[in-house]
Amino acid sequence: MYAYELHQIRSAELIRRADAQRTVRQAVLARRAARRAGRDDTEGRVSADPSHFVHAA
């Protein structure tokens, strides 16, 4: 019975951690989307090197 209770506690802790990580990830994505919406940049950065020319599709 003791092992089962430890398992339940550990399972609940893992679920809490996963939920916290999911919340953080959603907040980061929302912040990134808000930043892009403010710049009217819908596609994001194409290249990290600004001197590098990329052909249009």
MARBA-3410 file (N, C-alpha, C, O; in Angstrom, 1 decimal):
57
0.8,-1.2,0.0,0.0,0.0,0.0,0.9,1.3,0.0,0.5,2.3,-0.6 ~ 2.0,1.2,0.7,2.9,2.4,0.8,3.4,2.7,-0.6,3.5,3.9,-1.0 ~ 3.8,1.7,-1.4,4.4,1.9,-2.7,3.3,2.5,-3.6,3.6,3.4,-4.4 ~ 2.1,2.1,-3.5,1.0,2.7,-4.3,0.8,4.2,-4.0,0.6,5.0,-4.9 ~ 0.9,4.5,-2.7,0.7,5.9,-2.3,1.9,6.8,-2.8,1.7,7.9,-3.3
3.1,6.2,-2.8,4.2,6.9,-3.4,4.1,7.1,-4.9,4.4,8.2,-5.4 ~ 3.5,6.1,-5.5,3.3,6.2,-6.9,2.3,7.3,-7.3,2.5,8.1,-8.2 ~ 1.2,7.4,-6.5,0.2,8.4,-6.7,0.8,9.8,-6.5,0.5,10.7,-7.3 ~ 1.6,9.9,-5.4,2.2,11.2,-5.2,3.1,11.6,-6.3,3.1,12.8,-6.8 ~ 4.0,10.7,-6.8,4.9,11.0,-7.9,4.1,11.3,-9.2,4.5,12.2,-9.9
3.1,10.6,-9.4,2.3,10.8,-10.6,1.7,12.2,-10.6,1.7,12.9,-11.6 ~ 1.1,12.6,-9.4,0.5,13.9,-9.3,1.6,15.0,-9.5,1.3,16.0,-10.1 ~ 2.8,14.8,-9.0,3.9,15.7,-9.1,4.3,15.9,-10.6,4.5,17.0,-11.0 ~ 4.4,14.8,-11.3,4.7,14.9,-12.7,3.7,15.6,-13.5,4.0,16.3,-14.4 ~ 2.4,15.3,-13.2,1.3,16.0,-13.9,1.4,17.5,-13.6,1.2,18.3,-14.5
1.7,17.9,-12.4,1.8,19.3,-12.0,3.0,20.0,-12.8,2.8,21.1,-13.3 ~ 4.1,19.3,-12.9,5.3,19.8,-13.6,4.9,20.0,-15.1,5.3,21.0,-15.7 ~ 4.3,19.0,-15.7,3.9,19.1,-17.1,3.0,20.2,-17.3,3.1,20.9,-18.4 ~ 2.1,20.4,-16.5,1.1,21.5,-16.6,1.8,22.9,-16.5,1.5,23.8,-17.2 ~ 2.8,23.0,-15.6,3.5,24.2,-15.4,4.4,24.5,-16.7,4.5,25.6,-17.1
5.0,23.5,-17.2,5.8,23.6,-18.4,5.0,24.0,-19.6,5.4,24.9,-20.4 ~ 3.8,23.4,-19.7,2.9,23.8,-20.8,2.4,25.2,-20.7,2.3,25.9,-21.7 ~ 2.2,25.7,-19.5,1.7,27.1,-19.2,2.9,28.0,-19.6,2.6,29.0,-20.3 ~ 4.1,27.7,-19.3,5.2,28.6,-19.6,5.4,28.6,-21.1,5.6,29.7,-21.7 ~ 5.3,27.5,-21.8,5.5,27.4,-23.2,4.4,28.2,-23.9,4.7,28.9,-24.9
3.2,28.1,-23.4,2.1,28.9,-24.0,2.3,30.4,-23.8,2.0,31.2,-24.7 ~ 2.8,30.8,-22.7,3.1,32.2,-22.4,4.2,32.7,-23.4,4.1,33.8,-23.9 ~ 5.2,31.9,-23.6,6.3,32.3,-24.5,5.8,32.5,-25.9,6.1,33.4,-26.6 ~ 5.0,31.5,-26.3,4.5,31.6,-27.7,3.5,32.8,-27.9,3.5,33.4,-28.9 ~ 2.7,33.0,-26.8,1.8,34.2,-26.9,2.6,35.5,-26.9,2.2,36.4,-27.7
3.6,35.6,-26.2,4.4,36.8,-26.1,5.1,37.0,-27.5,5.2,38.1,-28.0 ~ 5.6,35.9,-28.1,6.3,36.0,-29.4,5.3,36.4,-30.4,5.6,37.2,-31.3 ~ 4.1,35.9,-30.4,3.0,36.2,-31.4,2.6,37.7,-31.2,2.4,38.4,-32.2 ~ 2.5,38.2,-30.0,2.2,39.6,-29.8,3.3,40.5,-30.3,3.0,41.5,-30.8 ~ 4.5,40.1,-30.1,5.6,40.9,-30.6,5.6,41.0,-32.1,5.8,42.0,-32.7
5.3,39.8,-32.8,5.3,39.8,-34.2,4.1,40.6,-34.7,4.2,41.3,-35.7 ~ 3.0,40.5,-34.1,1.8,41.3,-34.5,2.0,42.8,-34.4,1.5,43.6,-35.2 ~ 2.8,43.2,-33.4,3.1,44.6,-33.2,4.0,45.1,-34.3,4.0,46.3,-34.6 ~ 4.8,44.3,-34.9,5.8,44.7,-35.9,5.2,44.5,-37.3,5.8,44.8,-38.3 ~ 4.0,43.9,-37.4,3.4,43.5,-38.7,4.3,42.5,-39.4,4.4,42.5,-40.7
5.0,41.6,-38.7,5.9,40.6,-39.2,5.2,39.3,-39.1,5.2,38.7,-38.0 ~ 4.6,38.8,-40.1,3.8,37.6,-40.0,4.6,36.3,-40.2,4.2,35.2,-39.8 ~ 5.7,36.4,-40.9,6.5,35.2,-41.3,7.7,35.0,-40.4,8.2,33.8,-40.4 ~ 8.2,35.9,-39.7,9.4,35.7,-38.9,10.6,35.9,-39.7,10.6,36.3,-40.8 ~ 11.8,35.7,-39.0,13.1,36.0,-39.6,13.4,34.9,-40.6,13.2,33.7,-40.3
14.0,35.3,-41.7,14.4,34.3,-42.7,15.8,33.9,-42.5,16.1,32.7,-42.6 ~ 16.7,34.8,-42.2,18.1,34.5,-42.0,18.7,35.2,-40.8,18.3,36.4,-40.6 ~ 19.6,34.6,-40.1,20.2,35.3,-38.9,21.2,36.3,-39.4,21.5,37.3,-38.7 ~ 21.8,36.1,-40.6,22.8,37.0,-41.2,22.1,38.0,-42.1,21.6,37.7,-43.2 ~ 22.1,39.3,-41.7,21.4,40.3,-42.5,22.0,40.6,-43.8,21.3,41.1,-44.7
23.3,40.2,-44.0,23.9,40.5,-45.3,23.7,39.3,-46.3,24.0,39.5,-47.5 ~ 23.1,38.3,-45.8,22.8,37.1,-46.7,21.6,37.3,-47.5,20.5,37.6,-46.9 ~ 21.7,37.3,-48.8,20.5,37.5,-49.7,19.8,36.2,-49.9,20.4,35.2,-50.2 ~ 18.5,36.2,-49.7,17.6,35.0,-49.9,16.7,35.3,-51.0,16.0,36.3,-51.0 ~ 16.6,34.4,-52.0,15.8,34.5,-53.2,14.3,34.4,-52.7,14.0,33.5,-51.9
13.4,35.1,-53.3,12.0,35.0,-53.1,11.5,33.7,-53.7,12.1,33.2,-54.7 ~ 10.4,33.2,-53.2,9.9,31.9,-53.8,9.3,32.1,-55.1,8.8,31.1,-55.7
END
